[in-house]
């Protein structure tokens, strides 16, 4: 069974630009969560989607948004990038909301 | 607000030593997971414990869920350099109608020196 696939693996963007990250969950998993990980802050929860609906949201500004498609694939978007948005962005899929999470390899975003 | 506190935050030991990592909360969880993460990669699920008092073993790793389902521990026997990484605990509290939260601890960075 294929694991969670995140694309791209690495991304370099300029301040003020926007970025879209993609996540394909494990087949049959309907819940997708997104996390931001930085050395100083650890793993910070962004949001969780189940059946195309956002079920949970973390404490991030409105520049961070996401969506989930009918095939459970998910995208997250960050607009007006700031230097502090540089981080490893992780996607995790679960069978249902807030159960065992299976992570992708992450997308390393660098904002310059 | 539900919180999971892990201790210690950093641990540097010699190969062959034993160690224990703790994960504590004042909240009750329906299940608790342990993950290991290597630099630049996503966390990998090691184990899920569900029942209060449950003990699970994975080779040299022993995981225990507290009787009240508020805390957990990870014990590694005879640590090896391959055990080096970031260990994360996560507590799951599920609500109704597909709601709930997965709360992560801050992580324990383990370095095992040869």
Interface residues (C-beta under 8 A of the other chain):
Chain A: X4 X6 X31 X33 X35 X42 X43 X45 X48 X50 X51 X55 X56 X88 X90 X92 X94 X96 X97 X98 X99 X100 X101 X102 X103 X104 X105 X106 X108
Chain B: X31 X33 X35 X40 X41 X42 X43 X44 X45 X48 X88 X90 X92 X93 X94 X98 X99 X100 X101 X102 X104 X106 X107
